[in-house]
Amino acid sequence: MTTQWTNINDKTSIILTKKNGTKLTLNVGDCIKFTGLCGRPDGIIIIEFTTKNFKSEPSIGPIGMTYLPWRKDENKWATTAFSMRGNPRHIICYPTGFPHFGQHIEWDTVEIIENPEK
């Protein structure tokens, strides 16, 4: 699994290449779901992609992405959260983000879903 920018000058969209070669374009504002230990079956919304300082260290892809989970029982998006280590709602994108803080998910299970808010 790898992630890379669709356009290195625009940090709002990435291409996810799954192990089987399937490519999926993910954009800020997309709703996705995934399974596994950190799975979010009710979905999340992508808030932003995090990146390195491109002037000193250009990279082919993002470090990760921040998100808000859908609160099905409350019928709304969760609010932003922060801890001493940063945003706990930060998912690591490979390969660039591997050594950074965040959640490691099963990227091969990622699917784009309809926004549950609509």
Order of alpha helices (4+ residues) and beta strands (2+ residues): beta-beta-beta-beta-beta-beta-beta-beta-beta
